[in-house]
């Protein structure tokens, strides 16, 4: 299973910080109802057993909506549960090693902040790139800012799909017009919203408009 560019239009990354008494399953379901096209499970604090149980529940949900489901960083869990793929950062396992472990049919996403990192990730077997942070973000303390020009240069330097991440909202997504990205990855713009479904619907419409221009 490889990812289609269209599936990367509205890429949601989970964060339990925004749950406010709800379950992760509930909020992900709401976001899928709102039209999210890709889901990444990002968990930094759960023990392996709880993580696996939660991942399996969310995978089943995403399959019902025919939306790709990938795991952040944890290649072993992705392998164990037969997830659609993984997303790794620059400090995590290198794309070539991930491909060797997961096999040819899984989706591998890699974070990149420079043209060099992007070109190398593509060469080593990445299927798509997550580039950011394109705006200021509170979700990641160590996020490096990537300028519009760098984002555009990365899109021009690789042939695989590129999505932007970091501080993206319905209000500022239009600023990424013409960069060459095929979608956006967000956390709080969807999961931090009071009405998750509506936030997803609105952001998807704004992103579609930005990509088409």
Secondary structure as the mmCIF struct_conf table of DSSP 4:
data_model
#
loop_
_struct_conf.conf_type_id
_struct_conf.id
_struct_conf.beg_label_comp_id
_struct_conf.beg_label_asym_id
_struct_conf.beg_label_seq_id
_struct_conf.end_label_comp_id
_struct_conf.end_label_asym_id
_struct_conf.end_label_seq_id
HELX_RH_3T_P HELX_RH_3T_P1 UNK A 5 UNK A 8
BEND BEND1 UNK A 9 UNK A 9
STRN STRN1 UNK A 10 UNK A 13
HELX_RH_3T_P HELX_RH_3T_P2 UNK A 16 UNK A 18
TURN_TY1_P TURN_TY1_P1 UNK A 20 UNK A 21
HELX_RH_AL_P HELX_RH_AL_P1 UNK A 24 UNK A 33
TURN_TY1_P TURN_TY1_P2 UNK A 34 UNK A 35
STRN STRN2 UNK A 38 UNK A 41
BEND BEND2 UNK A 44 UNK A 45
HELX_RH_AL_P HELX_RH_AL_P2 UNK A 48 UNK A 64
TURN_TY1_P TURN_TY1_P3 UNK A 65 UNK A 66
STRN STRN3 UNK A 68 UNK A 72
BEND BEND3 UNK A 73 UNK A 73
HELX_RH_AL_P HELX_RH_AL_P3 UNK A 75 UNK A 81
TURN_TY1_P TURN_TY1_P4 UNK A 82 UNK A 82
BEND BEND4 UNK A 84 UNK A 84
STRN STRN4 UNK A 85 UNK A 88
TURN_TY1_P TURN_TY1_P5 UNK A 90 UNK A 91
BEND BEND5 UNK A 92 UNK A 93
HELX_RH_AL_P HELX_RH_AL_P4 UNK A 95 UNK A 102
TURN_TY1_P TURN_TY1_P6 UNK A 104 UNK A 105
BEND BEND6 UNK A 106 UNK A 106
STRN STRN5 UNK A 107 UNK A 112
BEND BEND7 UNK A 113 UNK A 114
HELX_RH_AL_P HELX_RH_AL_P5 UNK A 115 UNK A 123
TURN_TY1_P TURN_TY1_P7 UNK A 124 UNK A 125
BEND BEND8 UNK A 127 UNK A 127
STRN STRN6 UNK A 128 UNK A 132
BEND BEND9 UNK A 134 UNK A 135
BEND BEND10 UNK A 138 UNK A 139
TURN_TY1_P TURN_TY1_P8 UNK A 141 UNK A 142
HELX_LH_PP_P HELX_LH_PP_P1 UNK A 143 UNK A 145
HELX_RH_AL_P HELX_RH_AL_P6 UNK A 148 UNK A 157
BEND BEND11 UNK A 159 UNK A 160
STRN STRN7 UNK A 161 UNK A 165
BEND BEND12 UNK A 166 UNK A 167
TURN_TY1_P TURN_TY1_P9 UNK A 170 UNK A 172
HELX_RH_3T_P HELX_RH_3T_P3 UNK A 173 UNK A 176
TURN_TY1_P TURN_TY1_P10 UNK A 177 UNK A 178
BEND BEND13 UNK A 179 UNK A 179
STRN STRN8 UNK A 183 UNK A 186
BEND BEND14 UNK A 187 UNK A 187
HELX_RH_AL_P HELX_RH_AL_P7 UNK A 188 UNK A 191
TURN_TY1_P TURN_TY1_P11 UNK A 192 UNK A 192
BEND BEND15 UNK A 193 UNK A 195
HELX_RH_AL_P HELX_RH_AL_P8 UNK A 196 UNK A 212
#
